[in-house]
């Protein structure tokens, strides 16, 4: 099964140039299950870490809001700062991802070293 990417917004330094717009994903108030989504994103397994931090791309006064890392649940892959943006800017995520989190009862699976090696290879190939 191919990995699905989420949260690699084009405005982010570590985003994809052809990714969705973070500004278009913003909402004025919390979405249903937002706290659970944030918890799930924070609980994902770190796939890659840099030792760097990222600043808020929407508010230049907010610095070092998250580590520059990539997280995964084995099916989906996201930048670690996605939870920050969901919590502070109420980003709407793809419904397929939200439904997947819901089917997992808002708990990402534990991944083995072998899982992470496979996932890393898939992530780097795409």
Secondary structure, 3 states (H helix, E strand, C coil): CCCEEECCCCCCCCCCCCCCCHHHHCCCCCCCCHHHHHHHHHHCEEEEEEEEEECCCCCCCCCCCEEEEEEECCCEEEECCHHHHHHHHCCCCCHHHHHHHHHCCCCCCCCCHHHHHHHHHHHHHC
